[in-house]
Amino acid sequence: MRHAWGSLRSSERRARVGFTLVELLVVIAIIGVLVGLLLPAVQAARESARRSQCGNNGKQLALGLLSYHDVKRSFPGLPIPASGTNTGVGWLCLVLPFIEQAALFDQVDTSVASYEAFQNANRKLGQYRIPSFYCPSYTVDRSGSTLDNITNFNGTGVAGNAYTTHYVGNAGPIGTNPATGGAYARNPTTNDSDFACEGVIPFIKFTTSSSPSKTVGVKAAEITDGTSKTLMVLEVAWQGLEESIPGSSSGSLRSWVRGAGWNRSGVTIKNVKYGMRVSRYTGNDFNDVSMGSNHVGGCTVVFADGHLQLLSETIDLNSVLLPLASRGAADTGSLE
């Protein structure tokens, strides 16, 4: 009898190898709690990696611009096509040899328009995606305008809009100089919002009432604020830029090839008129699209001495951001 009873107990133990329903529910609940705790940490780690990559992109562009200045003795001045009316290529085209893209630069023609001229070589450059032109925290990387349409996109036999860029040059501030009480210099346009001209990469670095025959780039010596206190490149990569404007299918993004033109829009340069993530293109304000990003708390900017910073989204517009966008000495902005 003792042996039979022992066999029965042993059989029961063998039968209870798995979990009970209650035990299984407890395990599932614990796993759920752990996932809930770990997920934010994983997301934060991924965003940290994306922000780091964004910073690396900025460093590469800074190096390209500073190398350009070393060779050309100025930062890029945007070319004006021979016609004098159309938009020429932008500064991103001009720094290609300095960011290991010399083969693409060989296809650039600074004497003709960047997109209006019947699928010319400049327009076709937009089918090439250069990784350092894109922040990984913003995934939209194509122009929203059919003006940037390429008929045989990357040899696929079908049309497609050109790639865009998430980094633009600082054309300068639009607003009131807090040191003088006067307005920052700008060139009025009738086709779009005005062009600022007190930045590091403006379309024209002086005020004028007519289209110049050519543009000349800003020299480091002309940045009397100090290169370490003057913005050069701005991140423009925030959710909403891709949204269509009323009555149109296009948002705020255009081909990375395009620069600016007299009385026209600036694609790879922007004015600093608003705070971050405030203004997207709504029909008449293309040059005033706000800097900003999908990073938490701010966006990546490059100063004229080449150093980078995640500029806070809460930065004061009038007393700090506008002066930082100006190369003049009277209104030095401070981040301290």
C-alpha positions as CSV (number, residue, x, y, z in Angstrom):
1,M,0.0,0.0,0.0
2,R,2.8,2.3,0.8
3,H,4.3,1.7,-2.6
4,A,1.0,2.3,-4.4
5,W,0.4,5.6,-2.6
6,G,4.0,6.7,-3.4
7,S,3.4,5.9,-7.1
8,L,0.2,7.9,-7.1
9,R,1.9,11.0,-5.6
10,S,4.7,10.6,-8.2
11,S,2.1,10.4,-11.0
12,E,0.4,13.6,-9.8
13,R,3.7,15.4,-9.7
14,R,4.4,14.3,-13.3
15,A,1.0,15.5,-14.4
16,R,1.6,19.0,-13.0
17,V,4.5,20.0,-15.2
18,G,2.9,23.2,-16.8
19,F,1.7,26.5,-15.5
20,T,-1.8,27.0,-14.1
21,L,-4.0,29.7,-15.7
22,V,-3.4,32.0,-12.8
23,E,0.4,31.6,-13.0
24,L,0.3,32.1,-16.7
25,L,-1.6,35.4,-16.3
26,V,0.8,36.6,-13.7
27,V,3.8,35.9,-16.0
28,I,2.0,37.7,-18.9
29,A,1.3,40.7,-16.6
30,I,5.0,40.8,-15.5
31,I,6.2,40.7,-19.1
32,G,3.8,43.5,-20.0
33,V,5.1,45.7,-17.2
34,L,8.7,45.0,-18.2
35,V,7.9,45.9,-21.9
36,G,6.2,49.0,-20.7
37,L,9.2,50.0,-18.8
38,L,11.7,49.1,-21.5
39,L,9.9,50.6,-24.5
40,P,10.5,54.3,-23.6
41,A,14.1,53.5,-22.9
42,V,14.5,51.8,-26.3
43,Q,12.8,54.7,-28.1
44,A,15.0,57.2,-26.3
45,A,18.1,55.2,-27.3
46,R,16.9,55.2,-30.9
47,E,16.2,58.9,-30.9
48,S,19.6,59.6,-29.3
49,A,21.2,57.6,-32.2
50,R,19.2,59.6,-34.7
51,R,20.1,62.9,-33.2
52,S,23.8,61.8,-33.2
53,Q,23.5,61.0,-36.9
54,C,21.9,64.4,-37.5
55,G,24.8,66.0,-35.8
56,N,27.3,64.0,-38.0
57,N,25.4,65.3,-41.0
58,G,25.8,68.8,-39.8
59,K,29.5,68.3,-39.2
60,Q,30.0,67.1,-42.7
61,L,28.2,70.1,-44.2
62,A,30.2,72.4,-41.9
63,L,33.4,70.9,-43.1
64,G,32.3,71.2,-46.7
65,L,31.4,74.9,-46.3
66,L,34.6,75.7,-44.4
67,S,36.7,73.9,-47.0
68,Y,34.9,75.8,-49.7
69,H,35.8,79.0,-48.0
70,D,39.4,78.0,-47.7
71,V,39.6,77.4,-51.5
72,K,37.2,80.2,-52.8
73,R,37.9,82.8,-50.0
74,S,34.2,83.1,-49.3
75,F,31.2,81.0,-48.4
76,P,29.1,80.1,-51.5
77,G,27.4,82.9,-53.4
78,L,24.4,81.5,-55.3
79,P,24.8,81.5,-59.1
80,I,22.4,83.4,-61.3
81,P,21.6,81.6,-64.6
82,A,22.5,83.4,-67.8
83,S,18.8,84.3,-68.3
84,G,18.9,86.2,-65.0
85,T,15.4,85.3,-64.1
86,N,15.3,81.6,-63.3
87,T,16.4,80.0,-60.1
88,G,20.0,78.8,-60.2
89,V,21.6,75.9,-58.3
90,G,22.0,76.1,-54.6
91,W,25.0,76.0,-52.2
92,L,24.6,72.2,-51.7
93,C,25.6,71.8,-55.3
94,L,28.6,74.0,-54.8
95,V,30.0,72.1,-51.8
96,L,29.7,68.7,-53.5
97,P,33.4,68.4,-54.2
98,F,34.1,69.1,-50.5
99,I,31.8,66.3,-49.2
100,E,33.2,63.5,-51.3
101,Q,30.7,64.0,-54.2
102,A,33.0,65.3,-56.9
103,A,31.5,63.0,-59.5
104,L,28.1,64.6,-59.0
105,F,29.6,68.1,-59.0
106,D,30.9,67.4,-62.5
107,Q,27.3,67.3,-63.7
108,V,26.4,70.7,-62.3
109,D,26.0,73.6,-64.7
110,T,26.0,76.9,-62.8
111,S,25.2,78.9,-65.9
112,V,21.7,77.5,-66.4
113,A,18.6,77.1,-64.3
114,S,18.2,74.4,-61.6
115,Y,14.8,73.1,-62.7
116,E,12.8,75.1,-65.3
117,A,14.8,74.2,-68.4
118,F,13.3,71.0,-69.9
119,Q,14.8,68.3,-67.7
120,N,18.4,69.7,-67.9
121,A,21.4,68.2,-66.2
122,N,20.8,70.3,-63.0
123,R,17.2,69.1,-62.7
124,K,18.2,65.5,-63.1
125,L,20.7,65.8,-60.2
126,G,17.7,65.6,-57.9
127,Q,17.3,61.9,-58.5
128,Y,20.4,61.3,-56.4
129,R,20.0,60.9,-52.6
130,I,22.9,62.1,-50.6
131,P,22.6,60.6,-47.1
132,S,24.2,63.6,-45.3
133,F,21.3,65.8,-46.5
134,Y,18.7,64.0,-44.3
135,C,17.9,63.9,-40.6
136,P,16.8,60.3,-39.7
137,S,14.2,61.7,-37.3
138,Y,12.2,63.0,-40.3
139,T,11.5,60.4,-42.9
140,V,10.0,62.5,-45.8
141,D,12.9,62.9,-48.3
142,R,11.2,63.8,-51.6
143,S,10.0,67.1,-53.0
144,G,6.3,67.7,-52.9
145,S,6.2,69.7,-56.1
146,T,5.8,68.5,-59.7
147,L,8.2,71.3,-60.7
148,D,10.9,68.9,-59.4
149,N,9.5,66.0,-61.5
150,I,12.2,64.0,-63.3
151,T,10.7,62.0,-66.2
152,N,13.0,58.9,-66.0
153,F,13.7,58.8,-62.3
154,N,16.9,56.8,-61.6
155,G,16.4,55.0,-64.9
156,T,13.2,53.4,-63.8
157,G,11.3,54.5,-66.9
158,V,8.7,56.3,-64.7
159,A,8.6,59.9,-63.4
160,G,9.3,60.8,-59.8
161,N,9.9,64.0,-57.8
162,A,13.4,64.9,-56.8
163,Y,14.9,64.3,-53.4
164,T,14.8,67.2,-51.0
165,T,17.1,68.4,-48.2
166,H,16.6,68.8,-44.4
167,Y,19.4,71.4,-44.0
168,V,19.3,74.9,-45.4
169,G,21.6,78.0,-45.4
170,N,20.9,80.9,-43.1
171,A,19.9,83.9,-45.4
172,G,19.6,86.2,-42.4
173,P,17.0,87.6,-40.0
174,I,13.7,89.4,-40.9
175,G,12.5,91.6,-38.1
176,T,13.7,94.3,-35.8
177,N,17.3,94.6,-34.7
178,P,17.1,94.8,-30.9
179,A,20.3,96.9,-30.7
180,T,19.3,99.6,-33.2
181,G,15.5,99.5,-33.2
182,G,15.6,99.4,-37.0
183,A,14.7,96.7,-39.4
184,Y,17.2,94.1,-40.6
185,A,18.2,94.6,-44.2
186,R,16.2,92.7,-46.8
187,N,15.3,92.7,-50.5
188,P,11.6,92.9,-51.1
189,T,10.0,90.6,-53.7
190,T,6.7,90.6,-55.5
191,N,6.7,86.8,-56.1
192,D,7.2,85.5,-52.6
193,S,8.3,86.6,-49.1
194,D,11.3,88.9,-49.0
195,F,14.9,87.8,-49.1
196,A,17.0,88.5,-46.0
197,C,20.6,89.5,-46.8
198,E,22.4,89.8,-43.4
199,G,23.1,86.0,-43.0
200,V,26.0,83.8,-44.0
201,I,24.5,82.3,-47.1
202,P,22.0,84.9,-48.4
203,F,21.0,85.1,-52.1
204,I,22.4,88.7,-52.2
205,K,24.5,90.0,-49.3
206,F,23.4,93.7,-49.8
207,T,20.2,95.5,-50.6
208,T,19.5,96.3,-54.2
209,S,16.5,97.4,-56.4
210,S,17.4,95.2,-59.4
211,S,18.8,91.8,-60.1
212,P,22.6,91.8,-59.9
213,S,24.6,90.3,-62.8
214,K,26.2,87.8,-60.3
215,T,26.2,87.2,-56.6
216,V,29.3,87.2,-54.4
217,G,29.6,85.0,-51.2
218,V,30.1,86.3,-47.7
219,K,33.7,86.3,-46.4
220,A,34.5,85.2,-42.8
221,A,35.9,88.7,-42.2
222,E,32.5,90.1,-43.0
223,I,30.9,88.2,-40.1
224,T,31.7,90.9,-37.6
225,D,29.5,89.3,-34.9
226,G,32.1,86.5,-34.8
227,T,31.8,83.2,-36.6
228,S,31.1,81.4,-33.3
229,K,28.0,83.5,-32.7
230,T,26.5,83.5,-36.2
231,L,24.2,80.8,-37.6
232,M,25.2,79.3,-41.0
233,V,23.1,76.1,-41.5
234,L,19.7,75.4,-40.1
235,E,17.8,72.1,-39.7
236,V,14.3,72.3,-41.4
237,A,12.9,68.8,-40.8
238,W,9.7,68.8,-38.8
239,Q,6.4,67.0,-39.2
240,G,4.0,69.1,-41.1
241,L,6.3,70.5,-43.8
242,E,5.1,67.8,-46.2
243,E,1.4,68.8,-45.8
244,S,-0.1,70.3,-48.9
245,I,-1.1,74.0,-48.9
246,P,-4.7,75.0,-49.7
247,G,-5.4,74.6,-53.4
248,S,-2.2,72.8,-54.1
249,S,-0.7,69.4,-53.9
250,S,2.7,70.6,-52.8
251,G,4.0,71.1,-49.3
252,S,7.2,73.0,-48.1
253,L,9.8,70.6,-49.5
254,R,11.7,71.0,-52.8
255,S,14.7,69.6,-54.7
256,W,18.1,69.9,-52.9
257,V,19.6,71.1,-56.2
258,R,17.7,74.4,-56.2
259,G,19.1,77.7,-54.9
260,A,17.3,81.0,-55.3
261,G,16.6,83.6,-57.9
262,W,15.8,87.3,-58.2
263,N,12.3,88.0,-57.1
264,R,11.7,84.3,-56.6
265,S,11.9,81.6,-53.9
266,G,14.8,80.3,-52.0
267,V,14.8,76.5,-51.5
268,T,18.1,75.7,-49.9
269,I,18.3,79.0,-48.1
270,K,15.7,80.4,-45.6
271,N,15.1,83.6,-43.7
272,V,15.0,83.5,-39.9
273,K,11.7,85.3,-39.2
274,Y,9.9,83.0,-36.8
275,G,10.6,80.6,-34.0
276,M,11.0,76.9,-34.5
277,R,8.2,74.8,-36.0
278,V,5.9,77.9,-36.5
279,S,5.7,78.6,-40.2
280,R,5.4,76.2,-43.1
281,Y,4.7,77.1,-46.7
282,T,1.1,78.3,-47.1
283,G,1.2,80.1,-50.5
284,N,3.2,83.3,-50.2
285,D,5.8,82.7,-47.5
286,F,8.2,80.1,-48.9
287,N,11.4,82.0,-47.9
288,D,10.1,82.2,-44.3
289,V,9.6,78.5,-43.5
290,S,10.7,77.9,-39.9
291,M,13.7,75.9,-38.8
292,G,12.8,73.0,-36.5
293,S,13.1,69.2,-36.2
294,N,11.5,66.1,-34.7
295,H,14.1,66.0,-32.0
296,V,12.9,66.6,-28.5
297,G,13.5,70.2,-27.4
298,G,15.2,71.8,-30.4
299,C,17.0,71.4,-33.7
300,T,20.5,71.1,-35.0
301,V,22.2,74.2,-36.2
302,V,25.7,74.9,-37.5
303,F,27.6,78.1,-36.7
304,A,30.0,79.8,-39.1
305,D,33.0,78.6,-37.3
306,G,31.9,75.0,-37.9
307,H,30.6,74.1,-34.4
308,L,27.2,72.4,-33.9
309,Q,24.6,72.9,-31.3
310,L,21.1,71.6,-30.6
311,L,19.4,74.9,-30.4
312,S,16.6,75.0,-27.8
313,E,13.0,75.3,-29.1
314,T,12.3,77.8,-26.3
315,I,15.0,80.3,-27.5
316,D,13.8,83.9,-27.5
317,L,13.1,85.0,-31.1
318,N,13.7,88.8,-30.9
319,S,16.6,89.1,-28.4
320,V,18.6,85.9,-29.2
321,L,17.6,84.0,-32.4
322,L,17.4,87.0,-34.8
323,P,20.8,88.4,-33.6
324,L,22.3,84.9,-34.0
325,A,21.0,84.9,-37.6
326,S,22.7,88.2,-38.3
327,R,26.4,88.6,-39.2
328,G,26.5,92.3,-38.1
329,A,28.3,93.4,-35.0
330,A,25.7,95.6,-33.3
331,D,23.3,92.9,-32.2
332,T,25.4,90.0,-30.9
333,G,23.1,87.3,-29.5
334,S,24.1,85.1,-26.5
335,L,23.1,81.6,-25.7
336,E,24.5,81.9,-22.1
